[in-house]
Each structure stands twice: as C-alpha cells, then as structure tokens.
C-alpha cells in the first residue's frame, strides 16, 4: 500500500545563514547574445527574462563545515519505490530508491554542501530540483516550502514565487504497486499581463566512466562555456560520442532537439541500470549537462560532492534555458512527469539500439496519461495541512498577497495569515494604511500592485528607496535612479547609495558610490565585499587597503575578503604577502560557476614573481576545453 509521511530527518549539511544584500542585477543568469537569438529563432511565443532577481536577497552566508541538521521531509513509499522530498530545500526530490534492489537511482550526495551556483548564490548538487522563474537555479532552491496531503495519498508542496508573482506547486504521487513516481505541476498566471515563464526539472544522476545518457535526438544545441550556443550533431560531435558524460573533455550543455507526445530522457550505466524520465508534451525540452573530465570539471565534482560524481539530465518547457515562454494573462499550463528505475540490456550497444531499449523501459504512455488525468482532476482539491508547516519564507509572502487583497484565498494552496513575519507585516501595513516602516529598508516588493501602494504611501526617503526598487525590477532603471537619488539627497542611507552604484553607467561611479555606501554602514560584510571588488576593478588597490584596515576581525577573516586582500597585495607588488595567503591555501566557499577569479589571480601572481608555475589543482575550476574552443 502507498504511504505518505511528512516528518523530520537529520541531514548532514553546511549551515546557511541569514539573507544578504538585495539582488539588484540579474543574479548571474545568462542572456542570449544576438547570434544565439538567431539560432533560437526567438519569436512572439517568447518574452525577455526579468531584468533583476528582485525582490530576493542573496543567500551567501555559508562555509565548508558540515553539521547534522534536522530538516522537514516528506516520504512516499509503496513497497516498490521510496521517494524522499526535502521540504526545507525547495521541495527537492532528494532520493528515489528501488526497494527491490535497494538501489538509489538519483545522485545522493554525502552531504548538502552549498556553493554559488544559484540565482541567489546558495545551491547544492543532488536529487531533482524544480526550477521556476528565470535562467538559473531558482530563487526558492534553498527555502522551505509548505506541504500537505491531497486526496488519497498525493503529496502537495507549494510556495509563493516572488519574482514572477505566482504560486509554485507540485503534486507527487506514488500509486500502489507502481514502479513510477509521478509529479504534476500547475503554473497559473493570475495577473493581467503576460509572464515570461521558465521551468526546468534538473535531475542529478550518478556518473561513472560507463554512464551513458540516452535520448531520442540526433541534433542538439550546444553551449560549452567558452563558446556561443550552436547547433551540433548528437550524440557524436566532432568525432566524440558525448552521450558518455564522463568522457567529455570539458563542461558542457547539450539541449537535445526532441519530438513526440511523451518526451523522455534516461541515464544508464554499463550494465543498463539507471533512471528514466518522461513527461506529457508540454515539457518538451531535454538537456544533458556534464562537468566533463578536465581538471577543472573534476575539481568542481569534488567541490560539490566530495567522493561522488554526477551528471544532469533535465526537462524543460522550452528547448533551451535561455528562453522564457509567454504565459498569457489568466491562463495556466500543466504537465506530468514520471520517474522510474530502468534496466536495459546494457548501455554500451549501438546508439539506435540503446535508444529503442531505453524508450521501451522509460515511457509507459498509457499509464502516464492516466496519471496526468487523475492529478489534473485533483488540482482544485483542498489540501489537508500538516502540523509541520513551512516557515515564514514558505507561507508568509503568499499570505501577504492574500491579506493585501492582491489575490483570493485558495484552499488548494492555502496561505495562512498567522505566519506573517515582521517584514511581511510591515508591507501589509503599507498596503493598508500607507505607513512606511523602517523594517522595510533592507527589503523590496515588486509588481504593479506594490508599485501603486508605494506611489500612494507616505512621501519620504524610504518610500523613494522602495519605489526605486520596484521600478528597477519593472525595467525602468532610469526612473528608479531618480527615486534613489531623491532618497539619498533626503537621507544618506547605504541602501540608496548602493542602488545608485550597482546601476551606475561606469566602473568609476560604481566604486565611488559603493565607498559612500560602505562608509555609512561598515558592519555589512556583503557591502564591503562589493566595494572592495569595485575598487580593485578600477585599479584602486591603495584605497582597497584603507577599506580593509577598517573592517572588523570577523569580516577580515571572511574567505572572499581574504581573496580580495591577496589580489590587492599583488596589485601593489607585495609578493611575500600574497604568497603567504596563497600558500594557506585560499578556499572560496562562494566561488561562482564559471568564475575564473582564482585562475586569473594565480596568473597575476606568477607575473609578479617572474615564474611560470602551473595552476595548482585546488585552484583549477576552469570549465572549458579544447573541444569547446577554450
């Protein structure tokens, strides 16, 4: 019999601290170049991605220390499969175990180790991540979500996604006797404007030398981190069979060009054991990601998962992750996915034979369609709430939208006004009375309704600051800067000067205004790091040392600050000081995917000391290869 349990479990993980600074830029998500837009043929069905990740803040307060932490989880078990979802980590499917063989079919890391790969920074490898929002790992990947039980044994998870202003929801069902886990997603646009919608299910699978990804495609759109998106043959590209992820030279994305009413993708080992994923037709995109076998790719694998390697197979609404599809006002989209352990007659056979075998093992069209119909019929069913509710971030922002009158109460995804936090209550007071509370200074609220509330609120420097955030998120940065300038003129706050700096037209203005912001509040480490970075980008190393001297011991000990200090020492010619820091060695928990900062730091140091020592392996996070033009 199928069972759903919402409970807690102890998981080893790195501690994630409180939210950091507001994200005024795009959060690292990549936009297509004009040449790539031509390859994609972007047309009327697509919209531009949002210009910023406002109203979110960075999640960048974490390190490399692992500790046991109690987390909320939901477990589905029908005697054949056991699926475990992490309710405190964006509802991620952490584990899917084939109980007949006790085999884990997903990549399950030894610990949840946060690293800087998501829109808000903090991300970890493993399981199946559900990405709604904009290009990049979504804003709720390290946030709690709400959960309850619907009907007869269906798990429902939900939360409010603030970037798009929509409710994220996912139903998971493990029918009695089934060898497939089904997930069902409903994306509704409750606004009166079209939304640029993005969804990708990112599936991490174990990787060995003989792991092979199988998909019914002979062409793909390739991105290799050192080259633009281009159409290539698949799986054999330039004489290399890239269906074996570990054998690829460098890190790469392959967006496979598929067709059919039930798109699918699978990953199997040399014995033919693995995972198959299929979906209804709305989820048309399929992607293969590999870190590759280059030194940098191997370093990333160790950085994220220590002893285990993984690849990703992914499924999305569009063909690539550079596209954002137009969801018309008032309309909704839905799709159902199936996840199942598969066994075929070995993964090392001829490509066409492997594709045919994997398709038979992965896709059960009739069963998938029945599951889609059943889960669609449950979409409006009210949820039985469980006492282990989500935290303020899971329910509070949705409850705010209901309490402010922006949307009605929906028993299918209930948001409880009792869970409003202090900041959310302050936003509600603003919506109801126009009162602007100091509790809002470090926050933001976006969208036409909040912009209207702010325009009608009590005039003053704080109102202008918040109104600038809302206008910047809407793409009107010129008017946003006018409001931030008015705010800074009326009251010199670090947040107004920081906003002006991060939207400045040139690097010199950025550095100057960040210095002003930092001088107004030297306790904010994130702001200090932004200021140091801007000063060094403008070749102002001496000014950077002045800022460093004024930091607290705790701030000075932060790894990113140490990195910037080392760079400053190199820039002023202090080889001995730089060598002392490099020999420690430098460890950057927040190293960004694709960031070549350590590589370039080493090159500058080598030029300073007049040697040509190769980049040490522990500093090599380069993702490109000769196959990809790097």
N, C-alpha and C positions, 0 to 999 in steps of 0.2 A: 504493500500500500504506500502511496506517496505521502510524504510528511513535510511540513514547513515549520521550521523553528526559528524564531527571532530571539537571539540570545547574545552572549558576550564570549569573547575568546581572547587569550593572551597572545599577542603577536610581537615578535622582535622587530623593532623599527627605530629609525632615527627620530629624535624629538623635533616637532615642528612648532616654532614659537609663534608669537602674535604677528598679525599682519603688518607689513611695512608701509612704504610710501604709496600714494596713488599712482596708478599706471597711466601716464598722460600720452605715451606713444602707443605703437601697435603691439607692444608686448613681445616682439620677436617674430611674429608671424610673417611669412614671406609673401610678397605680392608678385603677380606675374609681370614679366617685362613685356614691352610691346611685341617683341618677336614671339614670346610664349603665348601671348593673346592670339596671335595669328595661328599658331599651331593648334590652340584650343578651339578656335572659331567661336569665341565668346560672343553671344548674341543677346536677344531680348529675353531669353529664359534666365539670364544671369544678372546679378547685381554686384556692385562693388562691395567688398567687405567693409565692415565698420572701421573708421579711421583710428580708433583707440580701443583699449580694453577697459576704459571707464565703464562702470563705476568701481571696478575691482582695485584692490591694493595688491602689492607684491607679497608673496609668501616666500621669504628669503632667509628666515631665521632658523637655520638648522645646521647641523655639523655632520661628522662622520662617526659619531659614537652611537652604538646600538644599545637599546634597552628594552626589556619586556614591557609592553603596554597593553592595558585592557581596552579592547575595541568592540564595538557593536557589529555583529554579523548576522546574516540570515542563511540558513542551511536548508536546502531542498534535497530529499533523499527518497528514492523509490525502490531501493533494493538493487537496482542495476547501475544507477549513477548517483553521485553525491556532488552537488554544486554549492559552493560557499561564496557568498557575496559580502564584501566589506562595506557596511553602511556608513562608516566614518571616512571612507576614501572614495566618495563619488559613486557608491553603489557598484564598484568594480567587481566583476566575477573573478575572484582570486584563484579558485581551484575548481577543477572538474575531474572527478575520479571515476574511472571504470571499475566498479566494485567487483566484477567477475575476475579481473586480473590484478586489482589493486594498483592500477597504473594511472598516474597523473598525466593528463593529456595536454595541459597547459604548462607554460613556463611558470613555475612557482619558485620565486627567489628564496634564499635562506633568510632574508630579512628585507623589510621595506626600507630601502636606502634612498632618501630624497636627493635629487640632483636637479640642475637648472635646465629643464627641457620643456617646461610648460609655459603657457601664456603668462601665468603669474609667478613663474620660476619653479616652484616645487613640483616634482614628478617622480615616479618610481617605475621600474620595469616589472612586468609580470601580469598574468591574467588577461582579462578582456576589459578594456577601458572604453567608455561610451562618450564620444566627443560631440557636443552640441555647441555651436557658437560661431567661431571663425577659425581660420587657418591656424593650426597649432593644437597642442593638448589643452583641453577646455578649462574654463575658469573654476569648475567645481571638482576637479580631479582629486584634490586633497581636502575636500569639505564633506561634512556629514550630510546625509540625505535622510528623508523620512521614509518609513516603511510600515506596511500593514498587509493584511491578508484579504483577498477578494474572492468571493465565491467559494468554490470547493478546491482549496489548495493552490491558489495562484498568489504569488508574492508580488506586491506592487511597491515600487520605490518612486519617490517624487521629490522635487525641489524647485525653487524658483531661480531661473537663469536670468540674471540681471542685465547682461549685455544685450540680449535680444528682447527681453521683457516677455518671456514665455515660460510656461511650466514644463520642466523636463520630467518625463515619466517613462517608466519601463516596467512591464509586467513579465514575470518569469514563471514558467510552468513546466513541471516535470511529471507527465502523466503516468499513471500506474502501468508498470511493465514496459515503459518506453525506453529505447536506447538513445533518445534525443532530448536535449534541453531546448525549450522554445522560449525566445524572448520577443516581446511585442512592444513597439514604440508608436506613440501617437504624438505628432508635432502639430500644434494648433496655433494659428495666428489670430490672437484676439484683438489686434489693433486695427486701425482704419488705414494703414499703409502697408505696402508690400515689404516683406522682410527678406534679407539675404541669408538663407538658411544653409547650414553646413552640418553634416553628420558623418562621422566615421567610427566604426567599431574596430578598435585596434587590438588584435589577438596575438599575444606573445606565445610562441611555441618553442619547445626545447630544440636546440640545434647541436648537431654533431657533424662530423665530416660527411656523413652519408644522408643527412636530412635533405629532402627534396620538396620543393613547393610545386604543386600541380594545379593548373587552372586551364580552362578551355579557351586559349588565346594564342594567336600566332603573331600578334603585334602588341607593342606596349609603348607608353610614353615614359621616357626615362629621364631621371634627374640624378646627377652624380655629385652634387655639392661643389664641383669645380667647373660645371658646365650648365648651360641652359636646358630647359625641357625640350626634348626632341623625340620624334617617333623612331622606334627601332624594331628589329625583328625580335621575336621571343619564342622559345627560350634561348636560342643560340644567337648571340650578338657578337659580331666581330670574331667569330671562331670560338667563343667561350660560352659554355652552357651555364647560364646564370640561374637555372632552376635549382642548383645546389648553392644555397646562400653562403655557406662557409667557404666556398671555393672562389667567390667573387673577390677581386683584388681590394676594392675599397668600399666605402659605404655608398649605398645607392637605393633609390626608389624606382620601382617598376610598376606603373599604373597600367594594368593589363586591359586590353580592349576586348570585352566580352559581349555576349548577347544571350538572349533566351529569357523565358518567363521565370526561371529559377536559377539565377546566377549562383556560382559556387566557387570555393577555393579550398584546397586541402594542403596539409603538410604531413609527410610520412618519412620514417627512417628507412634504412636499407632493407629491413625485414618487412616493410609495408605497413607498419603500425603508426598511427598518428591521429590527427583530428581533421574532420571535415566540417565546413561551414557552408550553409546555403541560405537563401532568402527568397522572399517574394520579390516581384520585379522592380518595385520602387527603389530598392537598394542595389543599384546597377554597377557601381564601381568596385573594382578589386585591385588590391595593391600588394606587392611584395617589398618588404624592407629588410636590408641586411647591413650589419656593421662591417661585414667583409673581413678578409684575412690580413689586411695591412696592419702594421704595428699600432697605428692609431685606433683602428677598429677593435683590435684585441685589448687595448688599454681601456676603451670605453666599456667593453663587455665586463672586464674585471672591476671597473669603477662602479658599475650599476648592479652587478650580480655576483661578484667575487669568484665563486667556483663554477658557475653555470653559464653556459652560452645560450643565446636565444636569437630567433628571427621573428619577424612580424608578418602575419597575413592579415589583410584589412578589407573592410567592406564599407562603401560609402554611397551617398546619394548621387554624387557627380562622378565624372570619370577621374578627376584628379583632386588634390587637396588645395589647389589654387582657385577653384571655382566655388561660387556661392549662388545657389539656385534661388530663383524668385518664388517665394511662397505668397500668393495673393492675400490681400486683407480678408479676414473672415474665413479663410479656407484651412483645411487640415490635410496632413499626409500621414500615412500609417504603413508599417511594414513588419513582417515577422521573420525572425532568423531561427535556424536550427543549428545546434552544436552537438556533434556526436563523435565518439571514438570510432575509428575505422581501421579495417585490416584489409589490405590488398595483397596480391601475390608477389610483393617485393617492389621497391621503388626504383630499382636500377635498370629497368627494362626500357625498350624503345619508347620514345615520348608519346606517340599516339596510343600505344597500348596502355601506358600508365594513366593517361588522361581518361581513357574509356573505363578503366578499372576504378579510378578514383571517383568518377562521376556516378557509377553504379553504387559505390559504397557511401557516397556523401549525400546524394539527392534522392529523397523519397517525396516526389511531387504531391501525391495524393494526401499523405499524412501532413505535409507542410501546409497545404491549402486548408485542410480541416482544422489544424491548429490556428491558422490565421483567422478563419471564420469564427471559431469559438472565442478567441481572445478579443476580436473586434466586437463581438456581442457583449463582452464584459466591460467595454470602455467606460460606460456611464454608471456602472455599478459602484455604489458607495463602498468605501474601504473600512474594514474593521481595524481601528487603530490599536496599536500595541503599546504597552506602558513604556517600552524603551524607545521613546520618541527621539527625533533628531534634535540637535542643538539649535541655538538661535539662528546660525547661518543657514541651517536647513529649512526651517519653517518661518523664521522671523521676517525675512524680506517678502515672502509671499503673503504672510499675514498682514504686513504693512500695506501692500497693494489692495487687499480686500478692505481693510479698515479705512483706507483713504478714499474708497469708492471708485477705484480705477478698474475693478473687476468684481464680479459676483462670487459668492461662496460656492464652491463646487465640492460636493461630498465625495466625488471620485478622487480628488486630490486635496483633502482638507488642510487649510492653513489656520492654525489656532492663534487668535489674537493674544492669548495668555503668554506666548513665548516671545513677545516683543522685547528686544534688548533696549538699553538706554539710548543708543544712537537711533534705533528704529523708532522709538517713542518720540524722540526729538523731531524726526522727519514727519511723523504723524501730526504732532503739534503744529509744525509749519504748515502742513496741508490744511488743517482745520482752522487755525487762527492767524496764520501769517507770522507767527513768532519765530525768530531765528536764534537758535540756542548755540552757545559755544561748543556744545557736544558735537556739532556738525563740522567743525573746522577741518578735520582731517578726512572727511568723507565726501561722497558725491552721490547724487541721484540724477538719472538721465531720462530722456524721453519727453515728448510734447507735454504730457500732463504735469510732470515735475518742473519743466521749464516754465509753464504757466503759473504754477504755485510760487515759484521763486520770483517771477516778474511781479507778482502781486504782493509779495512779502514785505516786511519792514525794510525800508531802504537802509543801507549801511555797507561798511566794508566787507562784512562777512557774507551778506546777501550777494554782493557783486562777485566775490570769490566763487561762491557756489554756482551762480548763474553762468560765470565763465566756464566752469567745468561742464555744465550741461550743454552749452553752445559748442564747446570744443568737441564733445562726444557726438554732436549732431553734424560735425564737419564744418562749422562756421568759426574757424580759428581766429580770423581777423576780428570779429566782434567779441570773441572770447578774450582776446588780448586787451581790448578796450576796457572790458569789465575788470580784468585782473589789474590793469594799470590804475584804474579808478580806485580799486580796493587798496593797492599798495600806496597810493598817494594819501588815502584817508587814514590808513593804519598799516605800518610797515610789518607785515606778517611774513614769516618764512615761506608759507604756502603760496602766497601771491607771487613773491619773487621767484620761487622755484618754478611755478607755472609759466611765468614770463621767460625764464631761462630755457626751459625744455622745449619751448616753441619759438625760440629766437631764430632770426634769419641767418646767423653766422656763429662760428665757434667762439669768437672773442666775446660776443654779447652773452652767449650761454655761460661761459666761465665767469664773467663779471657778475652776472645776476645770481649765479649759484653761490658765489662768495658772499654776496649780500644776504642770501637766504641762510647760509650756514652761520654767519655771524649773529643772526637773530636767534638761533637755537643750535648750540653746539652739541647738544645731547643726542641728536638724531644721527645714528651711525649711517643709515642708508643715505641720508642727505650729504653727509661728509664724504662718503664714497663717490657719489655723483660729482661732487665739487672737485675732489682730487683728480678724478678721471678727466674732467673738463680742463682743468689746469694743465695736466700733462699732455693732453691733446693739442693744447695751444703753446707747448714748449715753455711752460712757466714752472719749471722744476723748483726754483728757489721759493716761489710763492707756495708751492705744494708743501715744502718743508715747514714753512711758517704755520700752515694749517695743521700738519702732523704734530707739531710741538704743542698745540693747544688741545689735542684730544685727550680723553681720559685713558687710563691704562687699559680698561676693558675694550674700548674702541680701538686703541692702538694694537691690541692683540688679535683683532679680527683678521682672518686669513686674507680677505680681499684687500684690507688696508696694508697688510704686510707686502702683498704683491705690488701694490702701487708705490710703497716706500722703496722696494727694490728697484722698480723702474726709475724712480726719481734719482736714486743713487747712481744708477748707470748714466742717466742724462747729465749729471754734474761731474761725472768722471771718477766716482768713488768705487773703484773696482773691488777693493778689500771689503767694503761694507756690503756691496751687492753679493760678493762670493759667500760671505757669511750667511746671508739669507737663503741663497740658492742651495747651499750645501745641507740645509736643515732636513729635508728639502721643503719647498713650498707645496702646500696642499690646499687646493681651492675647492671647497665643497660646492660653491655656486658656479663652477665652470660651465659656460653656456655651450650647448650643442653647436658645433661648427666654429666655436671661438678659437682663434689661433694666437691668443694673447701669450700663452706660455712659450709657444714656438718663436714668436717674434721677440719676446723678452730674452730668450736664450741667444738668438741671433745678435741682438744689440750688445749683449754681454760679451759674446765672442769677438765682435768687432772692437769693443773697448779694450779687451786684454790681448788682442792680436793673435788669437788662436783660432782653430777650426775644429773644435771638438764636436762630434755629432750630438744631436738632441738626445738626452737620456730617455730611456723607455718610459719612465714615470712622468715625463713631461710631454709625451707624444700622444696628443688627442686629435691628430690630423685625420680627416675623414675622406680625403680624395685619393685617387690612384691614377696610374698612367692610363688605364683603360678608360677613365673618365676625363682625361685631359688635364689632370692635376699633377 
